[in-house]
């Protein structure tokens, strides 16, 4: 696609930036947790209906609008909606008004940006031909939102898309767009493990099987999965995020619970890591004389976000033409997303990209000193505060540029 095809639409997004930022600030002020996005859904519905579009609820708090504009290809743009149980510490004039809840992962920028893309495509129908589906997905943070929409009949209630797109605000120069083919965001698995001991008085450890000692041995041994069982250069993370046992200093408990988080880019590596976790836990329990088999519960699985190579090439060319030096190759991120469950439900190729959200001068200074990770608050931080402009505008523009790459010129 020639840059002249999308350039007037990208300029229209820029011209409407005040509208975009007004919606962004409202969404930031009023965050809602996963599967509780009722007011957010109503707000988005009002905005979409104000643009003359019909909306439908899918997955309780998910919202979908379809722009039908003649024959042509079908493109789906997705934005996630939920916030986090985080107390905001940004000093923004439009900071969260909901105690203990904050848009600390940039989903407010995603929603506002997709609204901007919808407005632009709706108001400039003569520039393109086809169908655009705007999908606002709840509950990304606990990996249940995409599944909820699919379970509620998403695949039967909207046209089958030819391409699906999503993006994520990240730490990086504000307005920089980066995309890559292949694995872009890792898979994630949360594992809860309960190991069992034999309780006793704290003064009589010889009568116990101490689950604290057992759990501690497991924590140490788990570190060898990445350090000694995974080939150097192959990505894998095994984090023990929580360990709970006991209630008093003079009581040896009868059980302990560990909560693990696993991240991988490759399904074979994932299967080996999960198998190694179970092997190690069972072996340590046997060595400790545990009276019961350990229990494993697997929660919150996120698949690998694996961008289609051909679609990436199409989108990257569009980004290069639209954004010049602000179009970059992404580095794979260790975070995870449930977005790809939606295109996979249709058997449709997809691409997800990153949009930088950090003040450029601040980022450049921190990068020069090797201090980005220590000085720039990242996603999920109470101090995470994307620079609204150009971040939100560029998110909208990137959705438009990606869609236009698929639609092509209407000439």
C-alpha positions as CSV (number, residue, x, y, z in Angstrom):
1,X,0.0,0.0,0.0
2,X,1.3,3.5,-0.9
3,X,1.7,5.9,2.0
4,X,-0.6,8.4,0.2
5,X,-3.5,6.0,0.8
6,X,-3.5,6.1,4.6
7,X,-1.9,9.5,5.1
8,X,-5.1,11.6,5.0
9,X,-6.6,9.2,7.6
10,X,-3.6,9.4,9.9
11,X,-3.8,13.2,9.7
12,X,-7.5,13.0,10.6
13,X,-6.6,11.1,13.7
14,X,-4.1,13.8,14.6
15,X,-6.7,16.5,13.9
16,X,-9.1,14.7,16.3
17,X,-6.6,14.3,19.1
18,X,-8.6,16.5,21.6
19,X,-11.5,14.1,21.2
20,X,-9.3,11.1,21.7
21,X,-7.6,12.5,24.8
22,X,-11.0,13.5,26.4
23,X,-12.0,9.8,26.2
24,X,-8.7,8.6,27.4
25,X,-8.8,10.8,30.5
26,X,-12.3,9.6,31.3
27,X,-11.3,6.0,31.0
28,X,-8.2,6.5,33.1
29,X,-10.3,8.2,35.8
30,X,-12.8,5.4,36.0
31,X,-10.9,2.0,35.9
32,X,-12.7,-1.3,36.6
33,X,-11.3,-4.7,37.4
34,X,-11.6,-7.8,35.3
35,X,-15.1,-8.9,34.4
36,X,-16.4,-5.8,36.3
37,X,-16.1,-3.4,33.4
38,X,-19.8,-2.6,33.4
39,X,-19.5,1.2,33.4
40,X,-16.6,1.0,30.9
41,X,-18.7,-1.1,28.5
42,X,-21.6,1.4,28.8
43,X,-19.3,4.3,28.1
44,X,-17.8,2.6,25.0
45,X,-21.2,1.7,23.8
46,X,-22.3,5.4,24.1
47,X,-19.3,6.6,22.2
48,X,-19.8,4.0,19.4
49,X,-23.5,4.6,19.1
50,X,-22.7,8.3,19.0
51,X,-20.7,7.6,15.8
52,X,-23.8,6.0,14.3
53,X,-22.8,2.3,15.0
54,X,-24.8,-0.5,16.4
55,X,-23.2,-2.4,19.3
56,X,-23.6,-5.8,20.8
57,X,-22.5,-7.2,24.1
58,X,-20.5,-10.4,24.0
59,X,-19.0,-12.1,27.0
60,X,-21.0,-10.0,29.5
61,X,-18.8,-6.9,29.4
62,X,-17.3,-7.2,26.0
63,X,-18.4,-4.7,23.3
64,X,-18.4,-5.2,19.5
65,X,-19.2,-2.7,16.7
66,X,-19.1,-3.5,13.0
67,X,-18.5,-0.9,10.3
68,X,-19.8,-2.4,7.0
69,X,-18.5,-0.5,4.0
70,X,-19.1,-2.5,0.9
71,X,-17.3,-5.6,-0.4
72,X,-13.8,-6.3,0.6
73,X,-11.7,-7.9,3.3
74,X,-12.6,-8.0,7.0
75,X,-10.3,-6.6,9.6
76,X,-10.7,-6.9,13.4
77,X,-9.1,-4.5,15.8
78,X,-9.1,-5.4,19.5
79,X,-8.5,-3.4,22.7
80,X,-8.6,-4.8,26.2
81,X,-10.6,-3.0,28.9
82,X,-9.7,-4.1,32.4
83,X,-7.7,-2.3,35.1
84,X,-5.6,-3.6,38.0
85,X,-5.9,-3.7,41.8
86,X,-3.2,-1.0,42.1
87,X,-3.3,2.3,44.0
88,X,-2.3,5.0,41.6
89,X,0.8,7.1,42.4
90,X,1.2,9.3,39.3
91,X,0.0,12.8,40.4
92,X,-1.9,13.0,37.1
93,X,-4.7,15.5,37.0
94,X,-6.9,12.7,35.7
95,X,-5.7,10.1,38.1
96,X,-8.0,7.2,39.1
97,X,-11.0,8.1,41.2
98,X,-11.6,4.5,42.2
99,X,-9.6,3.6,45.4
100,X,-7.2,0.8,44.9
101,X,-7.9,0.4,41.2
102,X,-5.8,1.8,38.4
103,X,-5.2,1.5,34.7
104,X,-1.6,0.5,35.3
105,X,-1.1,-1.5,32.1
106,X,-2.3,1.0,29.5
107,X,-5.6,-0.6,28.6
108,X,-7.1,2.9,28.7
109,X,-4.8,4.0,26.0
110,X,-5.8,0.9,24.0
111,X,-9.5,1.6,24.3
112,X,-9.2,5.3,23.4
113,X,-6.9,4.5,20.5
114,X,-9.3,2.0,19.1
115,X,-12.1,4.4,19.5
116,X,-10.1,6.9,17.5
117,X,-9.5,4.4,14.7
118,X,-13.2,3.6,14.6
119,X,-14.1,7.3,14.4
120,X,-11.6,7.9,11.6
121,X,-12.7,4.9,9.5
122,X,-16.4,5.8,10.1
123,X,-16.0,9.4,9.0
124,X,-13.8,8.6,6.0
125,X,-15.5,5.6,4.3
126,X,-14.6,6.9,0.9
127,X,-11.0,6.0,1.6
128,X,-11.5,2.3,2.1
129,X,-13.8,-0.6,1.3
130,X,-14.5,-3.7,3.4
131,X,-15.6,-4.4,6.9
132,X,-14.0,-3.3,10.2
133,X,-14.8,-5.0,13.5
134,X,-14.0,-3.1,16.7
135,X,-13.8,-5.5,19.6
136,X,-13.4,-4.3,23.2
137,X,-12.4,-7.3,25.3
138,X,-12.8,-7.5,29.0
139,X,-10.6,-9.3,31.6
140,X,-7.3,-9.7,29.8
141,X,-5.4,-9.5,33.2
142,X,-6.7,-12.9,34.3
143,X,-6.8,-14.5,30.9
144,X,-10.6,-15.1,31.0
145,X,-11.9,-12.3,28.7
146,X,-11.1,-13.7,25.3
147,X,-12.4,-17.1,26.4
148,X,-15.6,-15.5,27.7
149,X,-16.3,-13.8,24.4
150,X,-15.6,-17.0,22.5
151,X,-17.9,-19.0,24.8
152,X,-20.6,-16.5,24.3
153,X,-20.7,-17.2,20.6
154,X,-18.3,-14.6,19.2
155,X,-17.5,-16.7,16.1
156,X,-21.2,-16.9,15.2
157,X,-22.0,-13.3,15.9
158,X,-19.5,-11.4,13.8
159,X,-18.1,-11.9,10.3
160,X,-15.0,-14.1,10.0
161,X,-12.0,-11.6,9.9
162,X,-9.2,-11.9,7.4
163,X,-6.8,-10.3,9.8
164,X,-6.9,-9.5,13.5
165,X,-4.8,-6.7,15.2
166,X,-4.0,-5.6,18.7
167,X,-1.3,-3.4,20.2
168,X,0.1,-2.7,23.7
169,X,1.5,0.5,25.3
170,X,4.9,-0.2,26.7
171,X,7.9,1.6,28.1
172,X,9.7,3.1,25.1
173,X,9.9,6.4,23.2
174,X,6.4,7.8,23.1
175,X,4.8,7.2,19.7
176,X,7.4,4.7,18.5
177,X,5.7,1.6,16.9
178,X,7.5,-1.7,16.9
179,X,6.4,-5.1,15.5
180,X,8.1,-8.4,14.7
181,X,7.2,-11.7,13.1
182,X,6.9,-14.8,15.2
183,X,6.9,-15.0,19.0
184,X,6.3,-11.5,20.4
185,X,4.7,-12.1,23.8
186,X,5.4,-15.2,25.9
187,X,3.0,-17.9,27.0
188,X,2.3,-17.9,30.7
189,X,1.1,-20.5,33.2
190,X,0.2,-20.0,36.8
191,X,0.7,-23.1,39.0
192,X,-0.5,-23.5,42.6
193,X,1.2,-26.4,44.4
194,X,0.2,-27.8,47.8
195,X,2.7,-30.0,49.6
196,X,1.8,-31.9,52.7
197,X,3.7,-32.5,55.9
198,X,2.9,-33.6,59.4
199,X,2.1,-30.9,61.9
200,X,3.7,-30.8,65.4
201,X,4.6,-28.5,68.2
202,X,7.4,-26.1,67.3
203,X,9.5,-27.6,70.2
204,X,9.1,-31.1,68.8
205,X,10.3,-31.0,65.2
206,X,11.3,-34.7,65.3
207,X,7.5,-35.6,65.4
208,X,6.9,-33.6,62.2
209,X,7.4,-33.6,58.5
210,X,8.1,-29.9,58.2
211,X,6.4,-28.4,55.0
212,X,8.4,-25.2,55.3
213,X,11.7,-27.1,54.9
214,X,10.1,-29.1,52.2
215,X,8.8,-26.0,50.3
216,X,12.2,-24.3,50.7
217,X,13.9,-27.3,49.2
218,X,11.5,-27.2,46.3
219,X,12.1,-23.5,45.7
220,X,15.8,-24.0,45.5
221,X,15.6,-27.0,43.2
222,X,13.2,-25.3,40.8
223,X,15.9,-22.8,40.0
224,X,17.8,-25.6,38.2
225,X,15.1,-25.9,35.6
226,X,16.3,-22.8,33.7
227,X,19.9,-22.8,35.0
228,X,20.7,-26.5,34.3
229,X,17.9,-28.1,32.2
230,X,17.2,-25.5,29.6
231,X,19.6,-24.9,26.8
232,X,21.5,-21.6,27.0
233,X,19.8,-19.1,24.8
234,X,16.4,-20.7,25.0
235,X,13.9,-18.5,26.8
236,X,12.2,-19.8,30.0
237,X,11.2,-18.2,33.3
238,X,10.2,-20.0,36.5
239,X,9.2,-17.7,39.3
240,X,8.0,-18.6,42.7
241,X,5.8,-15.6,43.5
242,X,4.3,-16.8,46.8
243,X,4.9,-19.3,49.5
244,X,2.5,-19.7,52.3
245,X,2.7,-22.0,55.4
246,X,1.9,-21.9,59.1
247,X,0.3,-19.4,61.3
248,X,2.4,-19.2,64.5
249,X,6.1,-19.4,65.4
250,X,5.5,-22.4,67.7
251,X,3.5,-24.5,65.4
252,X,4.9,-26.6,62.6
253,X,2.2,-26.6,59.9
254,X,0.9,-29.6,58.1
255,X,1.0,-28.1,54.6
256,X,2.5,-25.3,52.4
257,X,1.3,-23.7,49.2
258,X,3.6,-22.4,46.5
259,X,2.4,-20.2,43.6
260,X,4.5,-20.3,40.5
261,X,4.6,-18.4,37.2
262,X,6.1,-19.9,34.1
263,X,6.9,-18.1,30.9
264,X,8.1,-19.6,27.6
265,X,8.0,-18.8,23.8
266,X,8.0,-22.4,22.6
267,X,5.4,-25.1,23.3
268,X,7.9,-27.9,23.6
269,X,9.9,-25.9,26.1
270,X,6.7,-25.1,28.0
271,X,5.8,-28.8,28.3
272,X,9.3,-29.7,29.4
273,X,9.3,-27.0,32.1
274,X,5.9,-28.0,33.5
275,X,6.9,-31.6,33.5
276,X,10.2,-30.7,35.3
277,X,8.2,-28.8,38.0
278,X,6.0,-31.8,38.7
279,X,9.0,-34.2,38.7
280,X,11.0,-32.0,41.2
281,X,8.1,-31.4,43.5
282,X,7.2,-35.1,43.7
283,X,10.8,-36.1,44.2
284,X,11.3,-33.6,47.1
285,X,8.1,-34.7,48.7
286,X,9.2,-38.3,48.6
287,X,12.7,-37.4,49.9
288,X,11.0,-35.5,52.8
289,X,8.7,-38.4,53.7
290,X,5.5,-36.4,52.8
291,X,2.4,-38.3,53.9
292,X,0.4,-37.3,50.8
293,X,1.0,-36.7,47.2
294,X,1.3,-33.1,46.2
295,X,-1.5,-31.3,44.5
296,X,-1.2,-29.2,41.3
297,X,-3.6,-26.6,40.1
298,X,-3.0,-24.9,36.7
299,X,-4.6,-21.4,36.3
300,X,-4.6,-18.5,34.0
301,X,-2.9,-20.0,30.9
302,X,-1.9,-17.4,28.2
303,X,-0.8,-18.8,24.8
304,X,2.2,-17.5,23.0
305,X,1.5,-14.4,20.9
306,X,3.0,-15.6,17.6
307,X,2.6,-13.0,14.8
308,X,1.9,-14.3,11.3
309,X,5.0,-13.7,9.2
310,X,3.2,-12.6,6.0
311,X,0.8,-10.3,7.9
312,X,3.7,-8.9,9.7
313,X,5.4,-8.0,6.5
314,X,2.3,-6.3,5.2
315,X,1.8,-4.3,8.4
316,X,5.5,-3.4,8.8
317,X,5.6,-2.0,5.3
318,X,2.5,0.2,6.2
319,X,4.1,1.3,9.4
320,X,7.4,2.2,7.7
321,X,5.5,4.3,5.1
322,X,3.4,6.0,7.7
323,X,5.8,6.5,10.6
324,X,9.3,6.5,9.1
325,X,12.0,6.2,11.8
326,X,9.3,5.6,14.4
327,X,8.6,2.2,12.8
328,X,11.0,-0.3,14.5
329,X,11.5,-4.0,15.0
330,X,10.2,-5.2,18.3
331,X,12.1,-7.1,20.9
332,X,10.1,-10.1,22.2
333,X,8.6,-9.2,25.6
334,X,8.3,-11.6,28.5
335,X,4.8,-10.3,29.3
336,X,1.7,-12.3,28.1
337,X,-1.6,-11.6,26.4
338,X,-4.8,-13.6,25.7
339,X,-5.6,-11.6,22.5
340,X,-4.5,-14.5,20.1
341,X,-7.3,-16.7,21.4
342,X,-9.7,-14.6,19.4
343,X,-8.0,-14.9,15.9
344,X,-7.3,-18.6,16.7
345,X,-11.1,-19.1,17.2
346,X,-11.5,-18.1,13.6
347,X,-8.3,-19.7,12.2
348,X,-7.2,-16.1,11.2
349,X,-3.7,-14.6,11.0
350,X,-2.9,-11.9,13.5
351,X,-0.3,-9.3,14.5
352,X,0.3,-7.5,17.8
353,X,2.6,-4.6,18.1
354,X,4.0,-2.3,20.8
355,X,3.6,1.5,21.1
356,X,6.1,3.4,23.2
357,X,4.6,5.5,25.9
358,X,7.5,7.2,27.7
359,X,8.5,10.9,27.4
360,X,11.2,10.8,24.8
361,X,13.7,13.0,26.5
362,X,13.3,11.1,29.8
363,X,13.7,7.8,28.0
364,X,16.7,8.9,26.0
365,X,18.4,10.2,29.1
366,X,17.7,7.0,31.1
367,X,18.8,4.8,28.2
368,X,22.1,6.7,27.8
369,X,22.8,5.9,31.5
370,X,21.6,2.3,31.4
371,X,18.8,3.2,33.9
372,X,15.6,2.5,32.0
373,X,14.6,-0.4,34.1
374,X,15.4,1.4,37.4
375,X,14.1,4.9,36.6
376,X,11.2,4.4,34.2
377,X,8.0,2.9,35.8
378,X,6.8,0.0,33.7
379,X,3.5,-1.7,33.2
380,X,1.7,-2.7,36.4
381,X,3.6,0.0,38.4
382,X,1.5,2.4,40.5
383,X,3.6,5.1,38.8
384,X,3.0,3.9,35.2
385,X,1.8,7.0,33.3
386,X,1.9,7.0,29.5
387,X,2.5,10.3,27.9
388,X,-1.1,10.7,26.5
389,X,0.0,12.6,23.4
390,X,1.4,11.2,21.2
391,X,0.8,7.7,22.7
392,X,-3.0,7.5,22.3
393,X,-2.9,9.2,18.9
394,X,-0.2,6.8,17.6
395,X,-2.2,3.8,18.8
396,X,-5.2,5.0,16.8
397,X,-3.0,5.7,13.8
398,X,-1.3,2.3,14.0
399,X,-4.7,0.6,14.0
400,X,-5.7,2.7,10.9
401,X,-2.4,2.0,9.1
402,X,-2.7,-1.8,9.8
403,X,-6.3,-1.9,8.6
404,X,-5.5,0.1,5.5
405,X,-2.7,-2.3,4.7
406,X,-5.2,-5.1,4.5
407,X,-8.0,-3.1,2.8
408,X,-5.7,-1.6,0.3
409,X,-6.8,1.5,-1.7
410,X,-10.4,2.0,-2.5
411,X,-9.4,3.6,-5.8
